[in-house]
């Protein structure tokens, strides 16, 4: 495993020299380390690049990590990972991605993740993306997430793009059965001329299913972000979508939430707020001895935390 891979792993998956539990490390399109556990089995796909991860029913308190790293330009990595989560399982899945280039050649990772959650199962999914290096090559990460939640299953997604990614298109689609819950927390920072587009589509198909979707973003310099969410209520259900964004300099954010109620007992809400940092917030922190730049950085860090 390369040193730059180790550096990226520390950033995206809190790797400290080892992983606890099952893991698969992907480096420039190849596996450079894999361990399965008694209850979590990781296998390579036979027909396309990627993994099949089988989590046994009733598995509790275990973690599986599947980070992917691109360490140089002229790499276009594509991977398909399928997660099969057994009934009553309660696990954590860590799936970060880091890309690095020091040349003018582009580097890209496209991870397509599919989750099949059994009845009463619970998954906490952590995903962090970062781009590093001084190269001028375009750094792109385009994640796709598809999820099917059976009765009373819960999927909690905590995703973050923490800087350095020039282009990203993030797609998430989910279908929820009776009593299933989907909780999403997304945080995105863009700077310079970077662009980021987010697309969510959630179908609430079962009685008492629910989704809570919160996106927070900061667009600085000349960067541009787009946010589009669609919640479809096909049964008695609850849905909430919230997009909060801060823009500074010449940053731009477009937000377009959609709600479709196809049942009289579908309760759906959306909120969107876009604006700049309030001047009184800057002033308050400057009275504590901070420069204007330090005050702005502190406010943004708190907003995205």
ChimeraX attribute file (.defattr): number of C-alpha atoms within 10 A of each C-alpha:
attribute: neighborCount
match mode: 1-to-1
recipient: residues
	/A:1	11
	/A:2	9
	/A:3	9
	/A:4	18
	/A:5	22
	/A:6	14
	/A:7	15
	/A:8	26
	/A:9	22
	/A:10	14
	/A:11	17
	/A:12	24
	/A:13	22
	/A:14	14
	/A:15	16
	/A:16	10
	/A:17	8
	/A:18	9
	/A:19	16
	/A:20	11
	/A:21	16
	/A:22	21
	/A:23	25
	/A:24	21
	/A:25	21
	/A:26	22
	/A:27	20
	/A:28	22
	/A:29	18
	/A:30	13
	/A:31	14
	/A:32	12
	/A:33	12
	/A:34	14
	/A:35	17
	/A:36	16
	/A:37	14
	/A:38	10
	/A:39	16
	/A:40	22
	/A:41	16
	/A:42	21
	/A:43	15
	/A:44	14
	/A:45	15
	/A:46	9
	/A:47	6
	/A:48	11
	/A:49	14
	/A:50	22
	/A:51	19
	/A:52	18
	/A:53	23
	/A:54	18
	/A:55	25
	/A:56	17
	/A:57	19
	/A:58	16
	/A:59	18
	/A:60	16
	/A:61	10
	/A:62	17
	/A:63	20
	/A:64	25
	/A:65	23
	/A:66	22
	/A:67	24
	/A:68	30
	/A:69	29
	/A:70	26
	/A:71	22
	/A:72	22
	/A:73	22
	/A:74	17
	/A:75	17
	/A:76	15
	/A:77	20
	/A:78	17
	/A:79	18
	/A:80	17
	/A:81	20
	/A:82	20
	/A:83	18
	/A:84	17
	/A:85	27
	/A:86	20
	/A:87	21
	/A:88	19
	/A:89	23
	/A:90	22
	/A:91	20
	/A:92	17
	/A:93	19
	/A:94	20
	/A:95	23
	/A:96	26
	/A:97	27
	/A:98	32
	/A:99	30
	/A:100	27
	/A:101	23
	/A:102	15
	/A:103	16
	/A:104	14
	/A:105	15
	/A:106	20
	/A:107	24
	/A:108	28
	/A:109	24
	/A:110	20
	/A:111	21
	/A:112	18
	/A:113	20
	/A:114	20
	/A:115	19
	/A:116	18
	/A:117	28
	/A:118	21
	/A:119	22
	/A:120	20
	/A:121	26
	/A:122	25
	/A:123	20
	/A:124	16
	/A:125	20
	/A:126	19
	/A:127	20
	/A:128	21
	/A:129	27
	/A:130	23
	/A:131	25
	/A:132	17
	/A:133	16
	/A:134	12
	/A:135	16
	/A:136	13
	/A:137	20
	/A:138	20
	/A:139	28
	/A:140	25
	/A:141	26
	/A:142	18
	/A:143	21
	/A:144	17
	/A:145	17
	/A:146	17
	/A:147	20
	/A:148	18
	/A:149	28
	/A:150	22
	/A:151	21
	/A:152	22
	/A:153	28
	/A:154	26
	/A:155	21
	/A:156	18
	/A:157	18
	/A:158	17
	/A:159	19
	/A:160	23
	/A:161	24
	/A:162	17
	/A:163	15
	/A:164	22
	/A:165	25
	/A:166	20
	/A:167	18
	/A:168	22
	/A:169	17
	/A:170	16
	/A:171	18
	/A:172	18
	/A:173	18
	/A:174	19
	/A:175	19
	/A:176	27
	/A:177	22
	/A:178	21
	/A:179	21
	/A:180	29
	/A:181	25
	/A:182	23
	/A:183	16
	/A:184	16
	/A:185	16
	/A:186	19
	/A:187	20
	/A:188	22
	/A:189	25
	/A:190	26
	/A:191	21
	/A:192	16
	/A:193	15
	/A:194	24
	/A:195	23
	/A:196	25
	/A:197	18
	/A:198	20
	/A:199	17
	/A:200	19
	/A:201	17
	/A:202	23
	/A:203	22
	/A:204	31
	/A:205	21
	/A:206	22
	/A:207	20
	/A:208	20
	/A:209	29
	/A:210	29
	/A:211	25
	/A:212	17
	/A:213	21
	/A:214	19
	/A:215	20
	/A:216	20
	/A:217	25
	/A:218	27
	/A:219	27
	/A:220	21
	/A:221	16
	/A:222	17
	/A:223	23
	/A:224	23
	/A:225	25
	/A:226	15
	/A:227	19
	/A:228	16
	/A:229	22
	/A:230	18
	/A:231	26
	/A:232	21
	/A:233	27
	/A:234	19
	/A:235	22
	/A:236	20
	/A:237	26
	/A:238	20
	/A:239	24
	/A:240	17
	/A:241	22
	/A:242	18
	/A:243	21
	/A:244	18
	/A:245	25
	/A:246	21
	/A:247	22
	/A:248	17
	/A:249	13
	/A:250	14
	/A:251	22
	/A:252	20
	/A:253	21
	/A:254	12
	/A:255	19
	/A:256	13
	/A:257	18
	/A:258	16
	/A:259	18
	/A:260	13
	/A:261	18
	/A:262	14
	/A:263	13
	/A:264	11
	/A:265	15
	/A:266	22
	/A:267	16
	/A:268	19
	/A:269	15
	/A:270	19
	/A:271	12
	/A:272	15
	/A:273	11
	/A:274	17
	/A:275	12
	/A:276	13
	/A:277	15
	/A:278	11
	/A:279	9
	/A:280	9
	/A:281	12
	/A:282	20
	/A:283	14
	/A:284	12
	/A:285	17
	/A:286	16
	/A:287	10
	/A:288	9
	/A:289	10
	/A:290	15
	/A:291	14
	/A:292	13
	/A:293	10
	/A:294	14
	/A:295	20
	/A:296	19
	/A:297	13
	/A:298	14
	/A:299	16
	/A:300	16
	/A:301	12
	/A:302	8
	/A:303	15
	/A:304	17
	/A:305	9
